[in-house]
């Protein structure tokens, strides 16, 4: 990706200022080794050549400017650009011997006494250059590393490769310190941050322009903690431009790279005298609606020393932005990370025992349809093509070559390719065509199959045969890209784009220990209340028929105890209330897990709740407060749930239409007026002034 000159020059000038501020040196001084780890066509190195004083350039060029490139064509172009720029400035040609043809993330040779640890040597000269670079004490790592978390299409056969050593470091640091449910910090830019952090000398600076998701994404909470521990000062210039979070923006108009993801320039300062004090973090952000050209003009005309940074004090959850000051942490959690773990024997301290993300198909166009007959035809065709390819390619040892030879008639994914490599054949089963919730209030038919659904998560424990009307769940939108919603549904939900979704069921299905056991006797504990599943042979995707399962309540005993304790003595404990009020009387003995389910649903729809905890809901699972008059809230939740579940058959809200006659030269404009008692829609005439 081409980096605009304004950005490159700003980063170089800023790095020079910060090097002098923190270490008393300039970029031109001897001993300041500089490395661009993903040089592309050499933009940063050529700009450095233009920037450095002429009397310091020759030594710097020969000894202390370094860069790497992994693609052969950009490598040669970078070499030509660097040598040409040097000749233009000095008037003489000088071969640039410090560019290496190497994948930087593979090159952990600096950890191994300067040796090259992969097969990128190709020539003795290149191997010598790599070994020479690995022996250098790098003081500035600068550049625009690539960033993409996922391959968009498995059919492209361009899957993000693994980097065992650097990924192990990420696992031991960023992921280890994360509390996120999805710890996907193997994005390329996160890998480059990890590599550069390890590569720096004891005193040094990382200057990167990257995806800005590390600033506020829940996934990067561990990253934020680690960099605050490893560095002494952090400076962030947030250029915004996140189109996914703000649809009012245009990538080509508001983003400096013309892309969909937000962008930020970061300077991480490492000093050998840091100690255990967390980094001082300084932050500035350009206006959300500022045009890309205006942002570039700002960078062209502004020095980092002139910027009025805001000092950030991270909270205990390692959040840097959108900090909150409320009672969120004191509320009862809807779910915990432990609740997601399959096979967990310990009941979590949360309202729900189990939850699941929505189904990921990786081939929506093949396994979803509004018409079950069309869906059957598509799936049969897909299976026939897959089986044909399996017979053709099974047994071949070089799977990378097999992937390149696969037909593009169908949609491939990681799991399907793995099944092909194992020689697994697919067969069509009509019972797997089930109705599902594709989008809010939009139902489709789904081929619910572990073979053709990339990820089903815990859904087989919630809908064991995939069929609707066997459970009720609260379906929540996760993330910040799409506004928070909660919807009651009774069928398998889709994961949804832009952050995903999760569902919290009223019941869960578990293997019945004794299939011959009789129904539970009256008086059995509510915590072990069981509901016998129908004895049909519809088939269960987890390997058991529904007749081999029992349905148990998914609200935890721990949650039931919390609610009963809070509402004991017939009223909610509230130190602010000085006298009794019968309107708050509840009956703890009748408080059931289903009541809690309905209570939660009402709270999640409460406008004041959503407004107060808006920021928290964008990055964490919901937490639930205890409101006065539990049973009133539970009643509201039950009624609302009935409306949402039965939206296709519910009686429409009554509206009356009144027509107002058209008068000369005045056109009527329709306005909707809320009539609480009657629900009247009127056409009103707006008279000209």
C-alpha positions in Angstrom: 0.0 0.0 0.0 1.5 3.4 -1.1 2.1 5.7 1.8 1.5 9.4 1.1 4.6 11.6 1.2 3.0 13.8 3.9 2.6 10.9 6.2 6.2 9.6 5.6 7.7 13.0 6.1 5.7 13.6 9.3 6.7 10.3 10.7 10.4 10.8 10.0 10.4 14.4 11.4 8.6 13.2 14.5 10.9 10.2 15.0 13.8 12.7 14.8 12.3 15.0 17.4 11.5 12.1 19.8 14.9 10.5 19.4 16.5 13.8 20.4 13.9 14.4 23.2 14.4 11.0 24.8 17.9 10.0 23.9 19.7 13.3 23.0 20.5 12.1 19.4 19.2 12.9 15.9 18.6 10.4 13.2 21.7 11.6 11.4 24.0 10.8 14.4 26.3 7.8 14.3 24.9 4.9 16.3 21.3 5.5 15.3 20.5 2.4 13.3 17.3 2.6 11.3 15.3 -0.2 9.8 12.2 -0.3 7.6 10.9 -4.0 8.0 8.4 -3.9 5.1 9.9 -1.4 2.7 7.7 -2.0 -0.4 9.1 0.2 -3.1 11.4 2.0 -0.6 9.3 5.1 0.2 10.5 5.6 3.8 14.2 5.0 3.0 14.2 7.4 0.0 12.5 10.0 2.1 15.1 9.5 4.8 17.8 10.1 2.2 16.1 13.4 1.3 15.7 14.4 5.0 19.2 13.6 6.4 21.9 16.3 6.3 24.2 15.9 3.4 27.3 15.8 5.6 25.9 12.8 7.5 24.3 11.0 4.6 27.2 9.0 3.1 28.0 7.1 6.4 24.4 6.6 7.1 23.7 5.2 3.7 26.6 2.8 3.8 26.2 1.6 7.4 23.0 2.5 9.3 20.0 2.6 6.9 18.4 -0.9 6.5 15.3 -2.3 4.9 13.6 -5.6 4.1 11.2 -6.7 1.4 9.7 -10.1 0.8 8.2 -9.7 -2.8 10.7 -9.8 -5.6 9.3 -7.0 -7.8 9.0 -4.4 -5.1 12.5 -5.4 -3.8 14.1 -4.5 -7.2 12.0 -1.3 -7.5 13.0 -0.3 -4.0 16.7 -0.9 -4.8 16.5 1.3 -7.9 14.5 4.1 -6.1 17.0 4.2 -3.2 20.1 4.3 -5.4 18.5 6.9 -7.7 17.5 9.2 -4.8 21.0 9.0 -3.4 22.5 9.9 -6.7 20.1 12.8 -7.2 21.1 14.2 -3.8 24.9 13.6 -3.8 25.6 13.6 -7.6 27.3 10.2 -7.4 26.1 6.6 -7.7 26.6 4.3 -4.7 25.3 0.7 -4.5 22.9 0.3 -1.6 24.0 -2.9 0.2 21.6 -2.8 3.1 18.4 -4.0 1.5 17.6 -7.6 2.2 15.3 -10.0 0.3 13.7 -11.6 3.4 10.3 -12.0 5.1 11.0 -9.9 8.2 8.6 -12.0 10.4 10.5 -15.1 9.5 13.8 -13.5 10.3 14.3 -14.0 14.0 18.0 -14.3 13.5 18.7 -11.5 15.8 17.6 -13.9 18.6 20.1 -16.5 17.4 23.5 -14.7 17.4 22.9 -13.0 14.0 22.3 -16.1 12.0 19.7 -16.3 9.2 17.0 -18.8 10.4 15.1 -19.5 7.1 15.7 -20.2 3.5 15.4 -16.7 2.2 19.1 -16.4 1.7 18.9 -17.4 -2.0 22.4 -16.1 -2.6 25.5 -15.9 -0.4 25.4 -12.1 -0.7 21.8 -11.8 0.5 22.6 -14.2 3.4 25.5 -12.1 4.4 23.4 -8.9 4.3 20.8 -10.6 6.5 23.4 -11.8 9.0 25.0 -8.3 9.0 21.6 -6.6 9.7 20.7 -9.1 12.5 23.9 -8.1 14.3 23.0 -4.4 14.3 21.5 -2.8 17.5 18.4 -1.2 15.8 17.3 2.1 17.4 14.4 3.1 15.1 12.0 0.7 13.4 9.9 2.8 11.0 7.4 2.0 8.3 3.9 1.0 7.1 3.6 -2.7 7.8 0.8 -4.7 6.1 -2.4 -5.4 8.0 -5.1 -7.9 7.3 -6.7 -10.3 9.9 -8.3 -12.7 7.5 -8.2 -13.9 4.0 -11.5 -12.7 2.5 -12.0 -15.8 0.3 -10.6 -19.2 0.7 -10.9 -19.7 -3.0 -8.2 -17.2 -3.5 -5.7 -19.7 -2.1 -3.9 -16.8 -0.4 -4.4 -17.7 3.2 -2.5 -15.9 5.9 0.4 -18.0 6.7 1.7 -18.9 10.1 4.8 -17.5 11.7 5.6 -20.0 14.5 8.1 -18.0 16.5 6.4 -14.6 16.3 3.0 -16.2 16.9 4.3 -17.9 19.9 5.5 -14.6 21.3 2.1 -13.1 20.6 0.4 -16.0 22.4 2.8 -15.6 25.4 2.2 -11.8 25.6 -0.8 -10.1 23.9 -3.1 -13.1 24.1 -2.0 -14.2 27.6 -2.9 -10.9 29.0 -6.2 -10.6 27.1 -9.7 -11.2 28.6 -11.4 -11.1 25.2 -13.6 -13.9 23.9 -12.0 -13.7 20.5 -8.3 -13.1 20.8 -7.5 -12.6 17.1 -4.3 -10.6 17.4 -2.5 -12.4 14.6 -3.2 -9.5 12.2 0.0 -8.8 10.3 0.4 -5.4 11.9 0.2 -6.9 15.4 2.9 -9.4 14.3 5.1 -6.5 13.2 4.6 -4.7 16.5 5.6 -7.8 18.4 8.6 -8.4 16.1 9.7 -4.7 16.3 9.3 -4.7 20.1 11.7 -7.6 20.4 14.0 -6.3 17.7 14.7 -2.9 19.2 17.8 -2.2 21.2 17.5 -1.3 24.9 16.8 2.3 23.8 14.8 2.8 20.7 11.6 3.8 18.9 8.9 2.1 16.9 7.2 4.5 14.4 4.4 2.7 12.5 1.3 3.7 10.7 -1.2 0.9 10.9 -4.8 -0.1 11.4 -6.1 1.7 14.5 -8.1 -1.1 15.9 -5.5 -1.6 18.7 -6.7 1.6 20.3 -10.1 0.5 21.4 -10.8 -3.1 20.2 -11.6 -5.5 23.0 -9.5 -8.0 21.2 -6.4 -5.9 21.7 -6.8 -5.4 25.5 -3.8 -7.6 26.1 -1.8 -5.8 23.4 -2.5 -2.5 25.2 -1.4 -3.9 28.5 1.9 -5.3 27.2 3.0 -2.2 25.2 2.3 -0.1 28.3 4.5 -2.4 30.3 7.3 -2.7 27.7 7.6 1.0 26.7 8.0 4.2 28.6 6.2 6.7 26.3 3.5 6.2 23.7 2.4 8.9 21.3 -0.7 8.3 19.1 -2.0 10.4 16.2 -5.4 9.0 15.3 -6.3 9.8 11.8 -9.8 8.1 12.0 -11.4 7.0 8.8 -13.1 3.8 10.2 -15.8 3.4 7.6 -17.2 0.3 9.2 -17.9 2.1 12.5 -19.3 5.2 10.8 -21.2 4.7 7.6 -21.4 8.4 7.0 -17.8 8.4 6.1 -16.4 7.5 2.7 -13.2 5.5 2.3 -12.0 7.5 -0.7 -13.0 10.8 0.8 -12.2 10.6 4.6 -9.5 7.8 4.9 -5.9 8.8 4.1 -5.4 5.4 2.4 -8.8 5.2 0.8 -9.6 2.0 2.7 -12.4 0.9 5.1 -10.3 0.5 8.3 -9.3 3.4 10.6 -5.6 4.5 10.6 -3.3 5.7 13.3 0.3 6.8 13.5 2.0 5.5 16.7 5.4 6.1 18.3 6.5 3.6 21.0 9.5 4.7 23.0 11.6 2.1 24.8 14.2 3.1 27.4 16.5 1.0 29.6 15.6 3.1 32.7 11.8 2.5 32.5 11.3 0.4 35.6 7.9 -1.0 36.4 5.9 2.2 35.8 3.4 1.9 32.9 4.0 4.0 29.9 2.9 7.6 29.7 0.3 7.6 26.8 -0.4 10.7 24.8 -3.2 10.8 22.3 -4.6 13.2 19.7 -7.4 12.6 17.1 -8.4 14.4 14.0 -12.0 15.3 13.5 -14.2 12.4 12.5 -15.6 14.2 9.4 -12.3 15.8 8.3 -11.4 15.0 4.7 -8.4 12.9 3.8 -6.9 15.9 2.0 -7.3 18.0 5.2 -5.6 15.4 7.3 -2.7 15.3 4.9 -2.5 19.1 4.9 -2.4 19.0 8.7 0.5 16.5 8.7 2.4 18.5 6.2 2.2 21.7 8.2 2.4 20.4 11.8 5.3 19.4 13.9 4.8 16.8 16.6 6.2 19.3 19.2 3.2 21.6 18.3 0.5 19.0 19.0 -1.5 19.3 22.2 -1.7 15.7 23.2 -4.3 14.4 25.7 -2.8 12.3 28.5 -4.5 8.9 28.7 -4.8 7.0 32.0 -5.9 3.4 31.1 -8.5 1.8 33.3 -8.1 -1.5 35.1 -9.3 -3.3 31.9 -6.6 -1.7 29.8 -9.0 0.5 27.9 -7.4 3.6 26.5 -10.4 5.3 24.8 -14.0 5.8 25.7 -13.4 5.4 29.4 -16.5 5.1 31.6 -17.3 6.2 35.1 -20.3 4.1 36.2 -21.1 1.0 38.2 -20.7 -1.5 35.4 -18.3 -3.7 37.2 -20.7 -4.1 40.1 -23.5 -5.5 38.0 -24.2 -9.2 37.5 -22.6 -10.6 34.3 -24.8 -12.2 31.6 -22.0 -14.6 30.7 -18.3 -15.2 31.3 -15.4 -16.6 29.3 -15.6 -19.8 31.2 -19.2 -20.3 30.2 -18.0 -20.5 26.6 -15.7 -23.4 27.2 -17.1 -26.7 26.0 -17.1 -29.3 28.7 -16.6 -26.9 31.6 -17.7 -28.7 34.8 -17.7 -25.7 37.1 -20.8 -23.6 37.0 -19.8 -20.0 36.1 -20.7 -17.0 38.3 -22.9 -15.5 35.7 -26.6 -15.5 34.8 -26.2 -18.0 31.9 -24.4 -21.3 32.2 -23.8 -21.7 28.4 -23.9 -19.3 25.4 -22.9 -19.6 21.8 -21.9 -17.4 18.9 -24.1 -17.6 15.8 -23.4 -20.1 13.1 -20.6 -19.3 10.6 -21.2 -21.0 7.2 -18.3 -19.4 5.1 -20.7 -20.1 2.2 -24.0 -18.2 2.8 -24.9 -18.2 -0.8 -24.7 -22.0 -0.9 -26.4 -23.1 2.4 -29.0 -20.3 2.9 -32.1 -19.7 0.9 -35.6 -18.4 1.3 -36.9 -21.5 -0.6 -36.1 -25.0 0.8 -36.3 -26.6 -2.7 -33.8 -24.2 -4.1 -31.6 -24.8 -1.1 -31.7 -28.6 -1.6 -30.7 -28.2 -5.2 -27.7 -26.0 -4.3 -26.5 -28.2 -1.6 -26.8 -31.4 -3.7 -24.8 -29.7 -6.4 -22.1 -28.5 -3.9 -21.8 -32.0 -2.4 -21.5 -33.7 -5.8 -18.8 -31.3 -6.9 -17.0 -31.8 -3.5 -17.1 -35.6 -3.7 -15.8 -35.5 -7.3 -12.9 -33.3 -6.2 -12.2 -35.6 -3.3 -12.0 -38.7 -5.5 -9.7 -36.8 -7.9 -7.3 -35.3 -5.3 -7.4 -37.5 -2.2 -4.0 -39.0 -1.4 -1.9 -36.4 -3.0 0.8 -35.3 -0.5 1.4 -31.7 -1.5 -1.8 -30.1 -0.3 -0.8 -26.6 -1.3 -0.7 -27.8 -5.0 -4.0 -29.5 -4.5 -5.6 -26.3 -3.3 -4.5 -24.5 -6.4 -6.0 -27.2 -8.6 -9.5 -27.3 -6.9 -12.4 -26.3 -9.1 -13.9 -22.8 -8.4 -17.4 -24.0 -9.0 -18.1 -24.2 -5.3 -17.0 -22.2 -2.2 -14.1 -23.7 -0.4 -13.1 -23.1 3.2 -10.4 -24.3 5.6 -12.5 -27.1 7.1 -13.8 -28.4 3.8 -10.2 -28.5 2.4 -9.2 -30.4 5.5 -12.0 -32.9 5.0 -10.9 -33.4 1.4 -7.4 -34.1 2.5 -8.8 -36.8 4.9 -10.8 -38.3 2.1 -14.1 -37.7 3.8 -17.1 -37.9 1.5 -20.3 -35.9 2.0 -23.9 -37.1 1.7 -27.1 -35.0 1.5 -29.5 -35.3 4.4 -32.8 -33.5 4.0 -33.5 -33.4 7.7 -30.6 -30.9 8.0 -32.6 -28.2 6.1 -34.0 -26.1 9.0 -35.5 -22.7 9.4 -33.1 -20.2 11.0 -32.8 -16.5 11.9 -30.6 -15.0 9.2 -31.1 -11.4 10.2 -33.3 -9.7 12.7 -36.9 -10.4 11.7 -35.6 -12.2 8.5 -35.9 -16.0 8.4 -34.3 -18.2 5.9 -33.7 -21.9 5.5 -30.3 -23.2 6.4 -28.5 -26.5 5.7 -27.3 -27.0 9.3 -24.4 -29.3 8.9 -21.0 -29.5 10.6 -19.5 -30.4 7.2 -20.8 -27.4 5.4 -21.0 -24.9 8.3 -17.5 -23.7 9.2 -18.3 -23.1 12.8 -21.4 -24.1 14.9 -19.8 -23.3 18.3 -22.2 -24.5 21.1 -25.4 -24.3 18.9 -25.8 -28.1 18.9 -26.2 -27.9 22.7 -29.0 -25.3 22.2 -30.8 -26.6 19.1 -29.7 -30.3 19.0 -31.3 -31.1 15.7 -31.2 -27.6 14.4 -35.0 -27.3 14.3 -36.9 -24.3 15.6 -39.3 -24.2 18.5 -37.2 -26.4 20.7 -35.7 -23.6 22.7 -35.9 -19.8 23.2 -32.8 -17.6 23.1 -31.9 -14.0 23.6 -29.9 -13.0 20.5 -27.4 -10.1 21.0 -25.4 -8.1 18.5 -21.7 -7.9 19.6 -19.2 -5.2 18.8 -19.4 -1.5 18.0 -19.9 -1.5 14.2 -23.6 -2.1 14.3 -25.8 -0.7 17.1 -26.6 -3.0 20.0 -29.8 -5.0 19.8 -31.4 -7.8 21.7 -34.0 -10.1 20.0 -35.8 -13.2 21.3 -35.8 -16.0 18.7 -36.5 -19.7 18.7 -34.2 -20.9 15.9 -30.5 -21.1 15.0 -29.1 -17.6 14.5 -26.4 -16.4 12.0 -23.2 -15.0 13.4 -23.9 -11.7 11.5 -21.2 -9.4 10.0 -19.3 -6.6 11.7 -18.6 -7.9 15.1 -20.7 -11.1 15.3 -23.5 -12.1 17.6 -24.2 -14.4 20.5 -27.2 -16.2 21.9 -28.2 -17.0 25.4 -30.7 -19.8 25.7 -33.3 -20.5 28.3 -32.5 -24.2 28.1 -29.5 -26.4 27.1 -29.4 -30.0 26.1 -27.1 -32.5 27.8 -26.7 -36.3 27.4 -29.2 -38.1 29.6 -27.1 -40.2 32.1 -29.8 -42.9 32.3 -32.0 -43.0 29.2 -34.5 -45.3 31.0 -35.0 -42.9 33.9 -38.5 -41.7 34.6 -39.6 -38.1 34.6 -38.5 -36.1 37.6 -40.7 -36.4 40.7 -42.7 -33.5 41.9 -40.8 -31.3 44.4 -37.5 -31.8 42.5 -35.1 -28.8 42.9 -35.7 -26.1 40.3 -32.0 -26.2 39.6 -32.4 -29.7 38.1 -35.8 -29.2 36.5 -35.9 -31.4 33.4 -38.1 -31.4 30.4 -38.4 -34.6 28.4 -37.5 -34.2 24.8 -39.8 -35.5 22.1 -39.1 -39.1 21.1 -38.8 -38.5 17.3 -35.8 -39.7 15.4 -34.9 -36.4 13.8 -31.2 -36.8 14.4 -28.9 -34.8 16.6 -25.8 -33.2 15.0 -23.6 -33.9 18.1 -24.1 -37.7 17.6 -27.1 -38.2 19.9 -30.8 -38.3 18.9 -32.9 -35.8 20.9 -34.4 -38.8 22.6 -31.0 -39.4 24.1 -30.8 -35.9 25.6 -32.5 -34.1 28.4 -33.3 -30.4 28.5 -32.1 -28.5 31.6 -32.5 -24.9 32.5 -29.5 -22.7 31.5 -29.9 -20.1 34.1 -27.3 -20.9 36.8 -28.1 -21.8 40.4 -25.7 -19.1 41.3 -27.8 -16.5 39.5 -31.0 -17.7 41.1 -29.4 -17.4 44.5 -28.2 -13.8 43.7 -31.7 -12.7 42.6 -33.4 -14.3 45.6 -31.0 -12.7 48.0 -31.4 -9.3 46.4 -35.2 -9.5 46.6 -35.5 -11.2 50.0 -37.8 -9.9 52.8 -40.4 -9.3 50.1 -38.7 -6.2 48.8 -35.5 -5.0 47.2 -32.9 -3.8 49.6 -32.6 -0.1 49.1 -30.9 2.1 51.8 -32.4 5.2 50.2 -36.0 4.2 50.8 -37.1 5.2 54.3 -40.6 3.7 54.3 -42.2 0.6 52.9 -44.0 0.8 49.5 -46.2 -2.1 48.7 -45.6 -1.5 44.9 -42.2 -3.1 45.3 -43.3 -6.2 47.0 -42.1 -9.4 45.4 -42.3 -13.1 46.4 -38.9 -14.7 46.4 -40.2 -18.2 46.8 -42.0 -17.8 43.4 -39.0 -16.3 41.7 -38.0 -18.8 39.0 -35.2 -19.1 36.4 -37.7 -18.4 33.7 -38.6 -15.1 35.5 -35.0 -14.2 35.4 -34.8 -14.9 31.7 -37.8 -12.5 31.1 -36.3 -9.9 33.5 -33.0 -9.9 31.6 -34.9 -9.4 28.3 -36.8 -6.3 29.7 -33.6 -4.7 31.1 -31.7 -5.2 27.8 -34.5 -3.1 26.0 -34.6 -0.4 28.6 -33.6 2.9 26.9 -32.0 4.3 30.1 -29.9 1.1 30.5 -28.7 1.3 26.9 -27.8 4.9 27.2 -26.0 4.6 30.5 -23.9 1.6 29.5 -23.6 2.4 25.8 -19.8 2.2 25.7 -19.6 -0.9 27.9 -22.1 -2.7 25.7 -19.9 -2.1 22.6 -16.9 -4.0 24.0 -18.2 -6.4 26.6 -20.9 -8.9 27.3 -23.9 -7.2 29.0 -24.1 -7.0 32.8 -27.5 -6.7 34.5 -28.5 -4.3 37.3 -31.1 -5.1 39.9 -34.1 -2.8 39.3 -36.9 -2.3 41.8 -40.1 -4.4 41.4 -38.6 -7.6 39.8 -41.9 -9.1 38.8 -43.0 -6.0 36.9 -39.9 -6.1 34.9 -40.2 -9.9 34.3 -43.8 -9.3 33.1 -42.7 -6.7 30.7 -39.9 -8.9 29.4 -42.3 -11.9 28.9 -44.8 -9.8 27.0 -42.1 -8.2 24.8 -40.6 -11.6 24.1 -44.0 -12.9 23.0 -44.3 -10.0 20.6 -40.9 -10.6 19.1 -41.3 -14.3 18.8 -44.7 -14.1 17.2 -44.0 -11.0 15.0 -45.4 -12.8 11.9 -48.8 -13.5 13.5 -49.2 -10.8 16.0 -52.2 -8.4 15.5 -50.9 -5.2 13.9 -51.0 -2.0 15.9 -54.2 -0.2 14.8 -53.8 2.9 12.7 -56.5 5.2 11.4 -55.9 7.2 8.2 -57.5 10.6 7.7 -57.3 12.2 4.3 -57.0 16.0 4.1 -58.2 17.7 0.9 -55.7 19.3 -1.3 -55.9 23.1 -1.5 -54.6 25.2 -4.3 -50.9 25.6 -4.6 -50.3 23.5 -1.5 -49.0 20.0 -1.6 -49.8 17.7 1.4 -46.9 16.2 3.3 -47.4 13.0 5.3 -46.4 13.2 8.9 -46.8 10.4 11.4 -48.3 11.5 14.7 -48.2 9.3 17.7 -51.7 9.0 19.3 -51.1 6.9 22.3 -54.7 6.0 22.8 -55.8 5.5 19.1 -52.7 5.4 16.9 -53.8 7.9 14.2 -51.7 8.6 11.1 -52.6 12.0 9.6 -51.8 13.8 6.4 -51.1 17.4 7.3 -51.0 20.3 4.9 -48.0 22.7 5.4 -49.0 26.1 4.1 -46.3 28.3 2.4 -45.3 31.4 4.3 
